[in-house]
Amino acid sequence: MYKHLLLALSLGLALSACDGNNGDTNDAEVTRNQETTSNTTTSTQSTEADQGFIDHMVPHHEMAVMMADDALSKASNPKTKEFARMIKQKQPPEVQQLKNWRQQWYGSAQTPPMDHSDYQAMSAGPDYDRKWTQMMIEHHQMAVDTSKQTLSTAKRSEIKQLAQKIIDDQSKEIQQLQAHLQALG
C-alpha cells in the first residue's frame, strides 16, 4: 500500500516539478513537493498505526471478556473469579472508547472480527483455574507488547495515553495473576 502511495506521490512530484520550459525543474517547487510527500507519508503511516491499534485492541479486549465469562462459569477458586469480574469491569469501557474514536476518526466503529482460534474454551476441572490464569497472563502480555509498540508509532495523543494506561494496568495485573498462579500451585 505504501509503495502505491509513494509511486502516486512521486508521479505527482515529477509532473508538478516541470515549469513548462522543456522539462526544466523549479528547485523550490520540487523541495516543497518533497516535504509535502514526506509529511503525507508519515501522517498516513501514523494514522494507519492509530487505526491498527484500535482494530487490534478491540477484538483483543473482547477476547479477554469472553475468557472472563468462561472463568465466571467454570472456575472454582474465588480469586480466579475475582480476576474475571475485574476484567469484565475494566475492558468494556476501553472497547467502547476505542470504537468511539474509530467512528469519529475513520467514519466507522466496525473493527475486524474477533479471532476465536487463539482461545479454546477449557472444560471445568481441577486444573481449570491454573490453566485459565496462565492463558490470561499470556493474553495480557500480548496487550502490553502491542501497546509498547504503539507508543512509538501512534500519532494521536489519545491513543498513546490509552496504550500507556494498558501497559501500566495490565503489567500490574500480570504481577497479580503470577502471584495467584503460584498460590494455585
N, CA and C of each residue as an Amber inpcrd file, in Angstrom:
protein
   555
   0.8210000  -1.1750000   0.0000000   0.0000000   0.0000000   0.0000000
   0.8750000   1.2530000   0.0000000   1.9430000   1.2230000   0.8060000
   2.8340000   2.3760000   0.8540000   3.5130000   2.5880000  -0.4970000
   3.8490000   1.4780000  -1.1740000   4.5220000   1.5900000  -2.4650000
   3.6230000   2.3160000  -3.4640000   2.3240000   1.9700000  -3.4520000
   1.3950000   2.6260000  -4.3720000   1.2680000   4.1010000  -4.0330000
   1.2120000   4.4330000  -2.7670000   1.1000000   5.8270000  -2.3390000
   2.3460000   6.5960000  -2.7560000   3.5180000   6.0170000  -2.5100000
   4.7640000   6.6940000  -2.8660000   4.8980000   6.8510000  -4.3760000
   4.4700000   5.8340000  -5.1320000   4.5260000   5.9160000  -6.5840000
   3.6270000   7.0400000  -7.0900000   2.4010000   7.1120000  -6.5670000
   1.4690000   8.1710000  -6.9800000   2.0070000   9.5510000  -6.6010000
   2.5570000   9.6630000  -5.4090000   3.0950000  10.9490000  -4.9830000
   4.3300000  11.3260000  -5.7900000   5.1650000  10.3420000  -6.1100000
   6.3500000  10.6160000  -6.9240000   5.9560000  11.0720000  -8.3190000
   4.9440000  10.4230000  -8.8930000   4.4690000  10.8270000 -10.2060000
   3.9380000  12.2550000 -10.1520000   3.1960000  12.5530000  -9.1050000
   2.6830000  13.9110000  -8.9170000   3.8150000  14.9100000  -8.7850000
   4.8720000  14.5340000  -8.0950000   6.0350000  15.4190000  -7.9620000
   6.6930000  15.6700000  -9.3080000   6.8450000  14.6070000 -10.0570000
   7.5050000  14.7450000 -11.3550000   6.7090000  15.6540000 -12.2690000
   5.3870000  15.4880000 -12.2830000   4.5530000  16.3190000 -13.1440000
   4.5020000  17.7650000 -12.6760000   4.3920000  17.9740000 -11.3690000
   4.2750000  19.3420000 -10.8710000   5.6150000  20.0620000 -10.8380000
   6.7040000  19.3410000 -10.8920000   8.0260000  19.9670000 -10.8310000
   8.4260000  20.5920000 -12.1670000   7.7490000  20.2250000 -13.2250000
   8.0750000  20.8060000 -14.5330000   7.5550000  22.2280000 -14.5850000
   8.4190000  23.1470000 -15.0580000   7.9660000  24.5360000 -15.1090000
   7.5150000  24.9470000 -16.5050000   7.4420000  23.9980000 -17.4000000
   6.9410000  24.3000000 -18.7370000   8.0370000  24.6680000 -19.7260000
   9.2700000  24.7940000 -19.3060000  10.3770000  25.1490000 -20.1940000
  11.1690000  23.9010000 -20.5490000  10.6410000  23.1000000 -21.4430000
  11.2990000  21.8920000 -21.9390000  11.6930000  20.9400000 -20.8260000
  10.8600000  20.8330000 -19.7880000  11.1090000  19.8400000 -18.7510000
  12.0580000  20.2900000 -17.6700000  12.5850000  21.5380000 -17.7240000
  13.4410000  22.0080000 -16.6460000  12.6210000  22.0700000 -15.3640000
  13.2420000  21.7990000 -14.2360000  12.5170000  21.7850000 -12.9750000
  12.7760000  23.0440000 -12.1790000  11.8280000  23.3840000 -11.3780000
  11.9430000  24.5070000 -10.4710000  12.3240000  23.9200000  -9.1160000
  13.5470000  24.1550000  -8.6550000  14.0650000  23.5170000  -7.4490000
  13.2250000  23.8120000  -6.2100000  12.7270000  25.0320000  -6.0630000
  11.9120000  25.3800000  -4.8910000  10.6240000  24.5630000  -4.8780000
  10.0060000  24.4020000  -6.0540000   8.7570000  23.6230000  -6.1500000
   9.0190000  22.1540000  -5.8240000  10.1140000  21.5940000  -6.3250000
  10.4610000  20.2050000  -6.0420000  10.6560000  20.0170000  -4.5420000
  11.3750000  20.9210000  -3.9040000  11.6180000  20.8230000  -2.4610000
  10.3070000  20.8690000  -1.6860000   9.4120000  21.8010000  -2.0420000
   8.1030000  21.8900000  -1.3620000   7.3180000  20.6020000  -1.5410000
   7.3170000  20.0700000  -2.7550000   6.5700000  18.8370000  -3.0150000
   7.1720000  17.6470000  -2.2690000   8.4940000  17.6000000  -2.1750000
   9.1340000  16.5140000  -1.4380000   8.7820000  16.5850000   0.0410000
   8.7620000  17.8020000   0.5990000   8.3900000  17.9600000   2.0110000
   6.9430000  17.5340000   2.2320000   6.0470000  17.9050000   1.3130000
   4.6420000  17.5190000   1.4150000   4.5080000  16.0120000   1.3250000
   5.2360000  15.3870000   0.3930000   5.1950000  13.9390000   0.2430000
   5.6640000  13.2630000   1.5220000   6.7600000  13.7280000   2.0780000
   7.2910000  13.1540000   3.3070000   6.2940000  13.2870000   4.4500000
   5.7070000  14.4670000   4.6130000   4.7320000  14.6850000   5.6800000
   3.4840000  13.8420000   5.4790000   3.0140000  13.7200000   4.2300000
   1.8290000  12.9160000   3.9360000   2.0920000  11.4510000   4.2270000
   3.2600000  10.9630000   3.8140000   3.6000000   9.5610000   4.0590000
   3.6870000   9.2850000   5.5500000   4.3570000  10.1550000   6.3010000
   4.4730000   9.9780000   7.7490000   3.1050000  10.0410000   8.4010000
   2.2840000  10.9820000   7.9790000   0.9480000  11.1210000   8.5350000
   0.1060000   9.8880000   8.2350000   0.1950000   9.3810000   7.0000000
  -0.5620000   8.1880000   6.6260000  -0.1040000   6.9940000   7.4500000
   1.1940000   6.8340000   7.6380000   1.7010000   5.7220000   8.4320000
   1.2260000   5.8340000   9.8740000   1.2600000   7.0300000  10.4450000
   0.8220000   7.2240000  11.8140000  -0.6680000   6.9710000  11.9450000
  -1.4440000   7.4770000  10.9820000  -2.8780000   7.2400000  11.0120000
  -3.1570000   5.7550000  10.9390000  -2.4240000   5.0510000  10.0960000
  -2.6040000   3.6040000   9.9930000  -2.2000000   2.9250000  11.2990000
  -1.1970000   3.4300000  11.9850000  -0.7910000   2.8600000  13.2720000
  -1.8870000   3.0730000  14.3080000  -2.4970000   4.2580000  14.3090000
  -3.5850000   4.5370000  15.2490000  -4.7710000   3.6110000  14.9910000
  -5.1790000   3.5260000  13.7390000  -6.3110000   2.6670000  13.3980000
  -5.9530000   1.2000000  13.6270000  -4.7290000   0.8250000  13.3270000
  -4.2940000  -0.5520000  13.5550000  -4.3620000  -0.9360000  15.0280000
  -3.9990000  -0.0070000  15.8980000  -4.0800000  -0.2670000  17.3320000
  -5.5310000  -0.5030000  17.7380000  -6.4240000   0.3640000  17.2570000
  -7.8470000   0.2080000  17.5650000  -8.3500000  -1.1340000  17.0400000
  -8.0190000  -1.4430000  15.7880000  -8.5230000  -2.6570000  15.1620000
  -7.9540000  -3.9250000  15.7970000  -6.8270000  -3.8010000  16.4410000
  -6.2640000  -4.9540000  17.1570000  -6.8080000  -5.0290000  18.5890000
  -6.8530000  -3.8990000  19.2580000  -7.1680000  -3.9140000  20.6860000
  -8.6390000  -4.2020000  20.9730000  -9.5510000  -3.7620000  20.1020000
 -10.9740000  -4.0470000  20.3420000 -11.2190000  -5.5520000  20.3880000
 -10.8590000  -6.3200000  19.3510000 -11.1060000  -7.7630000  19.4520000
 -10.2640000  -8.4370000  20.5400000  -9.1010000  -7.8780000  20.8220000
  -8.2650000  -8.4460000  21.8840000  -8.9730000  -8.3120000  23.2370000
  -9.5040000  -7.1390000  23.5250000 -10.2530000  -6.9280000  24.7700000
 -11.5310000  -7.7620000  24.7860000 -12.1960000  -7.8560000  23.6470000
 -13.4070000  -8.6790000  23.5800000 -13.0890000 -10.1400000  23.8960000
 -11.9350000 -10.5950000  23.4500000 -11.4950000 -11.9600000  23.7610000
 -11.2830000 -12.1100000  25.2650000 -10.6970000 -11.1130000  25.9020000
 -10.4760000 -11.1750000  27.3490000 -11.8110000 -11.2630000  28.0910000
 -12.7990000 -10.5210000  27.6250000 -14.1240000 -10.5710000  28.2490000
 -14.7370000 -11.9610000  28.0620000 -14.5720000 -12.5260000  26.8810000
 -15.0630000 -13.8820000  26.6320000 -14.3750000 -14.8860000  27.5740000
 -13.0820000 -14.7260000  27.7480000 -12.3430000 -15.6030000  28.6640000
 -12.8330000 -15.4050000  30.0980000 -13.1220000 -14.1680000  30.4600000
 -13.6290000 -13.8780000  31.8030000 -14.9950000 -14.5230000  32.0180000
 -15.8630000 -14.4390000  31.0100000 -17.1680000 -15.1020000  31.1080000
 -17.0000000 -16.6000000  31.3370000 -16.0610000 -17.1840000  30.6180000
 -15.7880000 -18.6100000  30.7580000 -15.3430000 -18.9240000  32.1900000
 -14.4630000 -18.0900000  32.7320000 -13.9660000 -18.3130000  34.0990000
 -15.0730000 -18.1400000  35.1280000 -15.9420000 -17.1980000  34.9080000
 -17.0370000 -16.9960000  35.8730000 -17.9620000 -18.2040000  35.9380000
 -18.0650000 -18.9300000  34.8590000 -18.9410000 -20.1070000  34.8790000
 -18.2130000 -21.3990000  35.2600000 -16.8830000 -21.4350000  35.1480000
 -16.1790000 -22.7050000  35.3530000 -15.1320000 -22.6990000  36.4710000
 -14.6300000 -21.5610000  36.8540000 -13.5610000 -21.5220000  37.8630000
 -14.1040000 -21.9460000  39.2210000 -13.2410000 -22.5560000  39.9850000
 -13.6430000 -22.9560000  41.3340000 -12.9970000 -22.0680000  42.3970000
 -11.8970000 -21.4080000  42.0530000 -11.1900000 -20.5650000  43.0050000
 -11.8100000 -19.1670000  43.0300000 -12.1540000 -18.6510000  44.2040000
 -12.7580000 -17.3150000  44.2900000 -11.8660000 -16.2080000  43.7370000
 -10.5610000 -16.3400000  43.8800000  -9.6350000 -15.3160000  43.3680000
  -9.6450000 -15.2960000  41.8330000  -9.7460000 -16.4650000  41.2050000
  -9.8350000 -16.5300000  39.7450000 -11.0920000 -15.7970000  39.2850000
 -12.1930000 -16.0490000  39.9870000 -13.4480000 -15.3810000  39.6320000
 -13.3550000 -13.8720000  39.8690000 -12.6110000 -13.4820000  40.8810000
 -12.4160000 -12.0570000  41.1470000 -11.6660000 -11.3930000  39.9870000
 -10.6330000 -12.0670000  39.4820000  -9.9080000 -11.5440000  38.3240000
 -10.8390000 -11.4400000  37.1160000 -11.6630000 -12.4470000  36.9260000
 -12.5950000 -12.4490000  35.7960000 -13.5730000 -11.2700000  35.8990000
 -14.0860000 -11.0170000  37.0820000 -15.0030000  -9.8840000  37.2740000
 -14.2980000  -8.5540000  37.0100000 -13.0530000  -8.4530000  37.4420000
 -12.2750000  -7.2340000  37.2200000 -12.1050000  -6.9780000  35.7210000
 -11.8050000  -8.0100000  34.9700000 -11.6270000  -7.8810000  33.5210000
 -12.9410000  -7.4400000  32.8790000 -14.0280000  -8.0410000  33.3010000
 -15.3400000  -7.6770000  32.7520000 -15.7250000  -6.2410000  33.1070000
 -15.1800000  -5.7370000  34.1640000 -15.4760000  -4.3550000  34.5640000
 -14.5880000  -3.3600000  33.8180000 -13.3040000  -3.6720000  33.6500000
 -12.3410000  -2.7160000  33.0980000 -12.3210000  -2.6490000  31.5700000
 -12.4440000  -3.7660000  30.9120000 -12.1620000  -3.7660000  29.4800000
 -13.3130000  -3.2680000  28.5940000 -14.5730000  -3.5240000  28.9040000
 -15.6330000  -2.9810000  28.0340000 -15.6210000  -1.4510000  27.8850000
 -15.3310000  -0.6620000  28.9270000 -15.2520000   0.7910000  28.6980000
 -14.1270000   1.1800000  27.7260000 -13.0120000   0.4660000  27.7690000
 -11.9290000   0.7410000  26.8220000 -12.3550000   0.3660000  25.4060000
 -13.0640000  -0.7450000  25.2650000 -13.5750000  -1.1470000  23.9520000
 -14.4920000  -0.0580000  23.4070000 -15.3850000   0.4320000  24.2460000
 -16.3130000   1.4710000  23.8040000 -15.5700000   2.7440000  23.4150000
 -14.5740000   3.1260000  24.1920000 -13.7900000   4.3220000  23.8570000
 -13.0820000   4.1480000  22.5200000 -12.4920000   2.9870000  22.3020000
 -11.8010000   2.7170000  21.0430000 -12.7730000   2.7630000  19.8630000
 -13.9470000   2.1880000  20.0370000 -14.9490000   2.2150000  18.9650000
 -15.4340000   3.6420000  18.7020000 -15.5900000   4.4230000  19.7510000
 -15.9890000   5.8290000  19.5710000 -14.9380000   6.5890000  18.7690000
 -13.6700000   6.3920000  19.1210000 -12.5940000   7.0440000  18.3710000
 -12.5900000   6.5870000  16.9190000 -12.7640000   5.2930000  16.7140000
 -12.7530000   4.7680000  15.3420000 -13.8730000   5.4050000  14.5220000
 -15.0470000   5.5300000  15.1250000 -16.1750000   6.1700000  14.4400000
 -15.8540000   7.6340000  14.1280000 -15.3350000   8.3250000  15.1100000
 -15.0430000   9.7520000  14.9740000 -13.9290000  10.0150000  13.9590000
 -12.8740000   9.2300000  13.9990000 -11.6990000   9.4970000  13.1800000
 -11.7310000   8.8240000  11.8140000 -12.3830000   7.6580000  11.7100000
 -12.3140000   6.8720000  10.4780000 -13.6860000   6.5810000   9.8620000
 -14.7600000   7.1100000  10.4750000 -16.0800000   7.0000000   9.8880000
 -16.8180000   5.7040000  10.1250000 -16.2420000   4.8090000  10.9030000
 -16.9070000   3.5390000  11.2080000 -16.3790000   3.0000000  12.5340000
 -17.2870000   2.4980000  13.3400000 -16.8840000   1.8800000  14.6040000
 -16.5730000   0.4000000  14.4230000 -16.7940000  -0.1000000  13.2210000
 -16.6130000  -1.5220000  12.9260000 -15.1320000  -1.8870000  12.9220000
 -14.7830000  -2.9110000  13.6810000 -13.4120000  -3.4240000  13.6980000
 -13.4320000  -4.8410000  13.1440000 -12.2680000  -5.3600000  12.7850000
 -12.2270000  -6.7430000  12.3020000 -12.8100000  -7.6860000  13.3550000
 -13.3870000  -8.7760000  12.9150000 -13.9850000  -9.7140000  13.8700000
 -12.9260000 -10.3590000  14.7560000 -13.3730000 -10.7730000  15.9090000
 -12.5030000 -11.4370000  16.8620000 -12.1430000 -12.8250000  16.3260000
 -10.8890000 -13.1730000  16.4180000 -10.4040000 -14.4910000  16.0100000
 -10.4460000 -15.4060000  17.2200000 -11.3620000 -16.3420000  17.2010000
 -11.5280000 -17.2600000  18.3300000 -10.4970000 -18.3870000  18.3400000
  -9.7060000 -18.5010000  17.2990000  -8.7880000 -19.6400000  17.2110000
  -7.7020000 -19.6100000  18.2830000  -7.4080000 -18.4130000  18.8200000
  -6.3820000 -18.3240000  19.8610000  -6.8630000 -18.8570000  21.2030000
  -8.1640000 -18.9470000  21.3600000  -8.7010000 -19.3750000  22.6540000
  -9.6890000 -20.5080000  22.4560000  -9.3910000 -21.6050000  23.0760000
 -10.3180000 -22.7240000  23.0640000 -10.8100000 -22.8910000  24.4900000
 -12.1180000 -22.7870000  24.6460000 -12.6940000 -22.9150000  25.9800000
 -12.2700000 -24.2440000  26.5890000 -11.8510000 -24.1570000  27.8100000
 -11.4090000 -25.3590000  28.5190000 -12.5770000 -25.9200000  29.3130000
 -12.5110000 -27.2110000  29.5520000 -13.5600000 -27.7770000  30.3970000
 -13.2250000 -27.5280000  31.8530000 -14.2880000 -27.4130000  32.6200000
 -14.1180000 -27.2220000  34.0590000 -13.4210000 -28.4460000  34.6330000
 -12.6770000 -28.2240000  35.6700000 -11.9760000 -29.3380000  36.3080000
 -10.9350000 -28.8160000  37.2610000 -10.1960000 -29.7130000  37.8710000
  -9.2330000 -29.3080000  38.8940000  -8.1100000 -28.4140000  38.3870000
  -7.7820000 -28.4880000  37.1100000  -6.6950000 -27.6840000  36.5350000
  -7.1870000 -26.4000000  35.8800000  -8.4980000 -26.1980000  35.8420000
  -9.0560000 -25.0700000  35.0970000  -8.4850000 -23.7280000  35.5600000
  -8.5060000 -23.4640000  36.8480000  -8.0670000 -22.1550000  37.3580000
  -6.6110000 -21.8670000  36.9910000  -5.7680000 -22.8630000  37.1130000
  -4.3500000 -22.6830000  36.7840000  -4.1680000 -22.4110000  35.2920000
  -4.8310000 -23.2000000  34.4540000  -4.7000000 -23.0110000  33.0030000
  -5.2720000 -21.6590000  32.5650000  -6.4180000 -21.2860000  33.1300000
  -7.0150000 -20.0070000  32.7720000  -6.0870000 -18.8530000  33.1640000
  -5.5110000 -18.9430000  34.3460000  -4.6180000 -17.8860000  34.8230000
  -3.3900000 -17.7770000  33.9220000  -2.8290000 -18.9040000  33.5250000
  -1.6860000 -18.8930000  32.5990000  -2.0670000 -18.2330000  31.2690000
  -3.2330000 -18.5980000  30.7650000  -3.6740000 -18.0300000  29.4920000
  -3.9240000 -16.5200000  29.6110000  -4.4560000 -16.0790000  30.7320000
  -4.7170000 -14.6510000  30.9020000  -3.4150000 -13.8670000  31.0390000
  -2.4180000 -14.4490000  31.6780000  -1.1040000 -13.8000000  31.7520000
  -0.5670000 -13.5870000  30.3360000  -0.6210000 -14.6320000  29.5110000
  -0.1380000 -14.5330000  28.1310000  -0.9550000 -13.5050000  27.3440000
  -2.2590000 -13.5150000  27.5590000  -3.1470000 -12.5890000  26.8490000
  -2.8210000 -11.1360000  27.2310000  -2.6640000 -10.8870000  28.5130000
  -2.3000000  -9.5390000  28.9680000  -0.9290000  -9.1280000  28.4200000
   0.0140000 -10.0520000  28.3750000   1.3510000  -9.7280000  27.8740000
   1.2940000  -9.3000000  26.4120000   0.4220000  -9.9370000  25.6320000
   0.2610000  -9.5280000  24.2250000  -0.2350000  -8.0780000  24.1440000
  -1.1660000  -7.7160000  25.0110000  -1.6800000  -6.3410000  25.0200000
  -0.5830000  -5.3590000  25.4210000   0.2330000  -5.7280000  26.3930000
   1.3450000  -4.8740000  26.8210000   2.3350000  -4.6870000  25.6770000
   2.6870000  -5.7790000  25.0010000   3.6490000  -5.7020000  23.8970000
   3.1180000  -4.8380000  22.7500000   1.8560000  -5.0310000  22.3970000
   1.2390000  -4.2200000  21.3390000   1.2250000  -2.7530000  21.7310000
   0.8920000  -2.4790000  22.9700000   0.8210000  -1.0930000  23.4440000
   2.1930000  -0.4390000  23.4550000   3.2260000  -1.1810000  23.8090000
   4.5880000  -0.6310000  23.7810000   4.9840000  -0.2380000  22.3640000
   4.6600000  -1.0750000  21.4000000   4.9530000  -0.7420000  20.0050000
   4.1880000   0.5040000  19.5830000   2.9660000   0.6130000  20.0330000
   2.1030000   1.7210000  19.6490000   2.6330000   3.0520000  20.1670000
   3.2870000   3.0490000  21.3050000   3.8310000   4.3040000  21.8430000
   4.7810000   4.9760000  20.8590000   5.5040000   4.1900000  20.0830000
   6.4740000   4.7720000  19.1550000   5.9070000   5.0130000  17.7570000
   4.7330000   4.4630000  17.4620000   4.1970000   4.6100000  16.1070000
   2.9270000   5.4500000  16.0190000   2.2140000   5.5920000  17.1040000
   0.9360000   6.3070000  17.0640000   1.1400000   7.8050000  16.8880000
   0.1780000   8.4200000  16.2580000   0.2070000   9.8630000  16.0490000
  -0.6410000  10.5760000  17.1020000  -1.7880000  10.0510000  17.3840000
  -2.7480000  10.7040000  18.2730000  -2.3690000  10.5170000  19.7440000
  -2.4250000  11.6140000  20.4720000  -2.0730000  11.5560000  21.8910000
  -3.0530000  10.6730000  22.6680000  -4.3100000  10.6310000  22.2480000
  -5.2980000   9.7880000  22.9330000  -4.9110000   8.3150000  22.8500000
  -4.4280000   7.9070000  21.6880000  -4.0080000   6.5150000  21.5010000
  -2.7800000   6.2380000  22.3620000  -1.8290000   7.1570000  22.3700000
  -0.6290000   6.9700000  23.1850000  -0.9710000   6.8940000  24.6760000
  -1.8960000   7.7470000  25.1190000  -2.3010000   7.7240000  26.5360000
  -2.9780000   6.4050000  26.8950000  -3.8490000   5.9110000  26.0210000
  -4.5020000   4.6380000  26.3000000  -3.4940000   3.4980000  26.2590000
  -2.5810000   3.5390000  25.3090000  -1.5460000   2.4980000  25.2350000
  -0.7360000   2.4730000  26.5310000  -0.3700000   3.6370000  27.0520000
   0.3830000   3.6890000  28.3120000  -0.4530000   3.1590000  29.4720000
  -1.7380000   3.4900000  29.4780000  -2.6360000   3.0050000  30.5290000
  -2.7320000   1.4770000  30.4840000  -2.8370000   0.9260000  29.2840000
  -2.8890000  -0.5350000  29.1430000  -1.5850000  -1.1570000  29.6440000
  -0.4620000  -0.5560000  29.2910000   0.8330000  -1.0670000  29.7710000
   0.8580000  -1.0660000  31.2980000   0.4830000   0.0580000  31.8950000
   0.5250000   0.1810000  33.3520000  -0.4500000  -0.7830000  34.0320000
  -1.7040000  -0.7610000  33.5940000  -2.7410000  -1.5840000  34.2330000
  -2.4720000  -3.0700000  34.0620000  -2.1790000  -3.4660000  32.8320000
  -2.0550000  -4.9010000  32.5920000  -0.7230000  -5.4590000  33.0810000
   0.3090000  -4.6370000  33.1590000   1.5610000  -5.0990000  33.7730000
   1.3330000  -5.3860000  35.2600000   0.5920000  -4.5120000  35.9140000
   0.2510000  -4.7210000  37.3220000  -0.6060000  -5.9840000  37.4870000
  -1.5710000  -6.1510000  36.5900000  -2.4270000  -7.3360000  36.6640000
  -1.6410000  -8.6090000  36.3860000  -0.6630000  -8.5430000  35.4920000
   0.1850000  -9.7170000  35.2360000   0.8880000 -10.1370000  36.5220000
   1.4140000  -9.1660000  37.2650000   2.0840000  -9.4910000  38.5380000
   1.0980000 -10.1480000  39.5050000  -0.1120000  -9.6230000  39.5560000
  -1.1300000 -10.2020000  40.4440000  -1.5160000 -11.6050000  39.9940000
  -1.6570000 -11.7860000  38.7000000  -2.0020000 -13.1070000  38.1590000
  -0.8730000 -14.1070000  38.4010000   0.3810000 -13.6490000  38.2810000
   1.5170000 -14.5300000  38.5430000   1.5350000 -14.9860000  40.0000000
   1.2420000 -14.0610000  40.9070000   1.1600000 -14.4250000  42.3340000
   0.0200000 -15.4060000  42.5570000  -1.0980000 -15.1870000  41.8930000
  -2.2280000 -16.1050000  42.0080000  -1.8600000 -17.4850000  41.4560000
  -1.1460000 -17.5100000  40.3440000  -0.7210000 -18.7750000  39.7520000
   0.1720000 -19.5410000  40.7070000   1.0870000 -18.8480000  41.3670000
   1.9530000 -19.5130000  42.3630000   1.1220000 -20.0600000  43.5160000
   0.1320000 -19.3140000  43.9500000  -0.7220000 -19.7760000  45.0500000
  -1.5390000 -20.9940000  44.6480000  -1.8750000 -21.0850000  43.3600000
  -2.6400000 -22.2480000  42.8900000  -1.7850000 -23.5010000  42.8370000
  -0.4710000 -23.2970000  42.7420000   0.4530000 -24.4400000  42.7330000
   0.7220000 -25.0130000  41.4270000
